[in-house]
Structure formats: C-alpha cells, structure tokens
Amino acid sequence: KYQILRQGGTQSPGTGEYDRVFPKTGYFGCGGCETPLYSVDSKFPDNGWVAFDKCFYSGDKCHVGVKPDYGAHVMVVVANPTGSLEVICNACGGHLGHVFYGENHTPTCERH
C-alpha cells in the first residue's frame, strides 16, 4: 500500500481489495488520509482495477487532483503524446492512479 500511495507504484490488475466491492451508499476515501474521493455511484466495473468516473466535491472544491505523469508504464488513450495524468488526493498528495479520457465506458467518458 505504501509503495502505491506514496511512491506512485502500480497495483497488479485484479488484486485490489475493493476491485469487486460495490456498496449501495457512502464513498471511497483516500488510503492515506481518509478524505472522501469518490461516491459509490461513481464506481463501475473495469478490466482489473478499481474504476471511477466522477470525483467527490465539497462545494466547488474537488477532492481529487491531477498532475502530469511521464512514466513509461502509462498507456495513453487521449491526445497527450508526452504522458498521462496522474490522479492524486488533493488533501495529502497520495497517488491514486491515472485518469483516461474518451474510452466511452460511462457518460462522462472518464476512467480514474
């Protein structure tokens, strides 16, 4: 968990404790600071990783942020030829994964 959250590592597909968990109410919080990140309504089944299509907000402040990621492991789906966007917790900076656009899995066309 530390290697992923604090060092930006990648979890193997299908190994996450929340991969097949779909609660009816509540939210998914940051593993580092417990800040709400995604409502349960934003989670959808994906190809082995936990996937969300909308971030949690308090008023107009999003709890999830992004920053450029130029690592070789990144699969680019959108027109961003130099890398991808890393998804981070805006409260503690913890690595949450990457955001991909234009895959058409959900109406927002986002996958976090």
Secondary structure in CASP SS format (residue, H / E / C, confidence):
PFRMAT SS
TARGET T0000
AUTHOR 0000-0000-0000
METHOD secondary structure of the structure
MODEL  1
K C 1.00
Y H 1.00
Q H 1.00
I H 1.00
L H 1.00
R C 1.00
Q C 1.00
G C 1.00
G C 1.00
T C 1.00
Q C 1.00
S C 1.00
P C 1.00
G C 1.00
T C 1.00
G C 1.00
E C 1.00
Y C 1.00
D C 1.00
R C 1.00
V C 1.00
F C 1.00
P C 1.00
K C 1.00
T C 1.00
G C 1.00
Y E 1.00
F E 1.00
G E 1.00
C C 1.00
G C 1.00
G C 1.00
C C 1.00
E C 1.00
T C 1.00
P E 1.00
L E 1.00
Y E 1.00
S E 1.00
V H 1.00
D H 1.00
S H 1.00
K E 1.00
F E 1.00
P C 1.00
D C 1.00
N C 1.00
G C 1.00
W C 1.00
V C 1.00
A E 1.00
F E 1.00
D C 1.00
K C 1.00
C C 1.00
F C 1.00
Y E 1.00
S E 1.00
G C 1.00
D C 1.00
K E 1.00
C E 1.00
H C 1.00
V E 1.00
G E 1.00
V E 1.00
K E 1.00
P E 1.00
D E 1.00
Y C 1.00
G C 1.00
A C 1.00
H C 1.00
V C 1.00
M C 1.00
V C 1.00
V C 1.00
V C 1.00
A C 1.00
N C 1.00
P C 1.00
T C 1.00
G C 1.00
S E 1.00
L E 1.00
E E 1.00
V E 1.00
I E 1.00
C E 1.00
N C 1.00
A C 1.00
C C 1.00
G C 1.00
G C 1.00
H E 1.00
L E 1.00
G E 1.00
H E 1.00
V E 1.00
F E 1.00
Y E 1.00
G C 1.00
E C 1.00
N C 1.00
H C 1.00
T C 1.00
P C 1.00
T C 1.00
C C 1.00
E E 1.00
R E 1.00
H C 1.00
END
